[in-house]
Amino acid sequence: MIPIKDEIEQSMVYVVRRGVNEAIKSGAKDLIIELNTPGGEAESMEKIIQQIERFPLQENTFAFVNHKAYSAGAFVAAACRHIYMAPGSVIGAATPVMFSPQGGIQNLPESYEKKILSAYQGLIRAIAERHGHNPAVFNAMVDKDSGLVIDGKEILPKGKVLTLTDTEAIRQYGNPPKPLLAEGIVPSLEQLVEKVIGTKAIIIQLKPTGFERIGRIMTMLGPLF
């Protein structure tokens, strides 16, 4: 189990890479990514997705949204074959924005903004398709103008960005009925493992090293320096 908590940035890439390496080396049969993040850097998010996709048993990758997976966190969840959510958790709001060096969101020329939006729409759809998710659901998290309609039922009107609660994410649509996004709601990591893997599974939780913690602090303080 690899935790991705707080902001996604470059130092988190190294933590995830180490976790995937350890999982492969130890012959782990399953990989769980526990998410509680407001999002973060797009470049770091893409590198983390590449690391997750190195795990050889992709059908046994799980995202466990334990509170929130906004923005880049939703992209990471899409890179796992199965998505589960803790009670009261949320996922979505993945529209890309650019921050200015002075802080706050930077206004972009309309043509450049459309270019960036189109690029990330394509990226999230490709990730979702690779891992068996409905690409339209993730596209609606990125683009407020797309809306979301499934089998003639409007889930989200145009003009809004999709963010799903745990109960909304497991709601079923279509014929045969399929969950909109998440396969279930589980209260804890241990109960998720018991439910989808088995009671005899051994959980190895990755813990950041001291150097990784220092690296994360330095990365977060970088703009101040």
C-alpha positions in Angstrom: 0.0 0.0 0.0 1.4 3.4 -1.1 -0.1 6.5 0.5 -0.4 9.7 -1.5 -1.3 12.4 0.9 -1.3 16.2 0.7 0.0 17.9 -2.4 1.4 15.9 -5.3 4.8 17.2 -6.2 8.2 15.9 -7.3 9.3 14.3 -4.0 6.1 12.2 -4.0 7.3 10.7 -7.4 10.3 9.2 -5.6 8.2 7.8 -2.8 5.9 6.1 -5.3 8.7 4.8 -7.4 10.4 3.2 -4.4 7.0 1.7 -3.4 6.4 0.2 -6.8 10.0 -1.1 -6.9 9.5 -2.8 -3.5 6.2 -4.3 -4.6 7.8 -5.8 -7.8 10.8 -7.0 -5.9 8.8 -8.7 -3.2 6.4 -10.3 -5.7 3.3 -8.5 -4.3 0.1 -9.7 -6.0 -1.8 -6.4 -5.4 -1.0 -2.7 -5.3 -3.2 -0.2 -3.4 -2.8 3.5 -3.7 -4.4 5.4 -0.8 -5.4 8.9 -1.8 -6.0 11.9 0.3 -4.8 14.8 -1.8 -6.0 18.2 -3.1 -4.0 17.6 -6.3 -0.7 19.2 -7.3 1.7 19.4 -10.2 0.7 17.9 -13.5 4.3 16.8 -14.4 4.6 14.9 -11.1 1.2 13.4 -11.5 2.1 12.0 -14.9 5.3 10.5 -13.5 3.4 8.9 -10.7 1.0 7.4 -13.2 3.9 6.0 -15.2 5.3 4.4 -12.0 1.9 2.8 -11.1 1.6 1.4 -14.6 5.0 -0.4 -14.2 3.3 -2.8 -11.7 3.0 -6.0 -13.7 -0.4 -7.1 -12.4 -2.4 -4.1 -13.6 -5.7 -5.9 -13.0 -4.8 -6.0 -9.3 -4.3 -2.2 -8.8 -6.6 -0.4 -6.5 -7.2 3.2 -5.7 -8.7 3.8 -2.2 -10.0 7.4 -1.9 -9.7 8.0 1.8 -11.2 11.5 2.1 -10.4 13.3 -1.2 -8.8 12.9 -4.6 -9.1 16.2 -6.3 -7.5 17.4 -9.5 -4.2 15.4 -10.1 -5.5 12.9 -7.4 -8.4 12.0 -9.7 -5.9 11.3 -12.6 -4.0 9.0 -10.3 -7.2 7.1 -9.3 -8.0 6.6 -13.0 -4.6 4.8 -13.4 -5.8 2.0 -11.1 -8.0 -0.8 -12.4 -10.4 -0.7 -9.3 -11.6 2.4 -7.4 -13.0 2.2 -3.8 -14.0 5.1 -1.5 -14.2 5.7 2.2 -17.5 7.0 3.6 -17.9 10.7 3.0 -15.0 10.9 0.5 -15.0 12.8 -2.8 -13.3 12.7 -6.1 -13.1 15.0 -9.1 -12.6 18.7 -9.9 -9.7 18.0 -12.2 -9.7 21.1 -14.4 -6.0 22.1 -15.0 -5.0 25.6 -13.7 -1.6 27.4 -13.7 -0.2 29.1 -10.6 1.8 32.3 -10.8 5.2 32.5 -9.1 3.7 35.1 -6.7 0.9 32.7 -5.6 -2.7 32.4 -6.8 -4.0 31.3 -10.1 -2.5 32.9 -13.2 -4.8 34.1 -16.0 -3.9 32.6 -19.4 -4.6 33.7 -22.9 -7.8 31.9 -24.1 -6.1 30.1 -27.0 -3.4 28.7 -24.6 -6.0 27.7 -22.0 -8.0 25.8 -24.6 -4.8 24.0 -25.7 -3.9 22.9 -22.2 -7.5 21.8 -21.5 -7.7 19.8 -24.7 -4.3 18.1 -23.8 -5.5 17.0 -20.4 -8.9 15.9 -21.6 -7.1 13.6 -24.0 -4.8 12.4 -21.3 -7.5 11.6 -18.8 -9.6 9.8 -21.4 -6.6 7.7 -22.4 -5.8 6.7 -18.8 -9.4 5.9 -18.1 -9.8 3.7 -21.2 -6.6 1.8 -20.4 -7.8 0.9 -17.0 -11.4 0.0 -17.7 -13.2 3.2 -16.6 -15.8 5.3 -18.4 -13.7 8.1 -20.1 -16.7 10.4 -20.2 -16.9 10.4 -16.4 -13.3 11.6 -16.1 -13.6 14.0 -19.0 -16.5 15.7 -17.1 -14.1 16.2 -14.2 -11.7 18.2 -16.5 -14.0 20.1 -18.8 -17.0 22.0 -17.5 -18.5 22.4 -21.0 -18.8 18.6 -21.6 -21.5 17.7 -19.1 -22.2 14.0 -18.5 -25.1 12.0 -20.0 -25.3 8.2 -19.6 -28.0 6.2 -21.5 -30.0 9.4 -21.9 -29.9 10.3 -18.2 -28.2 13.6 -17.4 -25.8 13.2 -14.6 -24.2 16.6 -14.8 -25.4 19.6 -16.9 -23.0 21.5 -19.1 -21.3 24.4 -17.3 -20.2 22.5 -14.2 -17.1 20.4 -13.3 -17.9 16.9 -12.0 -17.1 16.1 -8.4 -18.5 12.9 -7.0 -19.3 11.8 -3.4 -18.8 8.2 -2.4 -22.6 7.5 -2.8 -22.8 9.2 -6.2 -19.7 7.3 -7.4 -21.2 3.9 -6.7 -24.6 4.7 -8.2 -25.4 2.3 -11.0 -26.5 3.2 -14.6 -27.0 1.5 -17.9 -28.2 -2.0 -18.9 -26.7 -4.1 -17.5 -26.2 -1.7 -14.5 -22.6 -0.6 -13.8 -21.3 1.7 -11.1 -20.6 5.2 -12.3 -17.0 5.1 -11.0 -16.3 3.3 -7.7 -16.9 -0.3 -7.1 -17.8 0.1 -3.4 -17.6 2.0 -0.1 -15.3 0.6 2.6 -14.5 2.2 6.0 -10.8 1.4 6.2 -7.8 0.0 4.3 -7.9 -3.2 6.3 -11.6 -3.8 5.4 -10.8 -3.1 1.7 -8.1 -5.7 1.7 -10.4 -8.2 3.4 -13.2 -7.5 0.9 -11.2 -7.7 -2.3 -8.1 -9.7 -1.6 -8.8 -11.9 1.4 -8.5 -12.3 5.2 -5.1 -13.9 4.9 -3.5 -11.1 2.9 -0.4 -9.5 4.4 -0.5 -5.7 4.2 2.9 -3.9 3.7 2.4 -0.2 4.1 5.1 2.0 2.6 6.4 4.6 5.0 8.4 7.7 3.8 12.0 7.6 4.9 13.6 10.5 6.8 15.4 11.7 3.7 12.1 11.6 1.8 10.4 13.7 4.5 13.2 16.2 4.3 13.0 16.3 0.5 9.2 16.9 0.7 9.7 19.8 3.1 12.4 21.3 0.9 10.1 21.0 -2.1 7.2 22.6 -0.4 9.4 25.5 0.9 11.1 26.0 -2.5 8.9 28.9 -3.6 9.8 30.8 -0.4 13.5 30.3 -1.0 
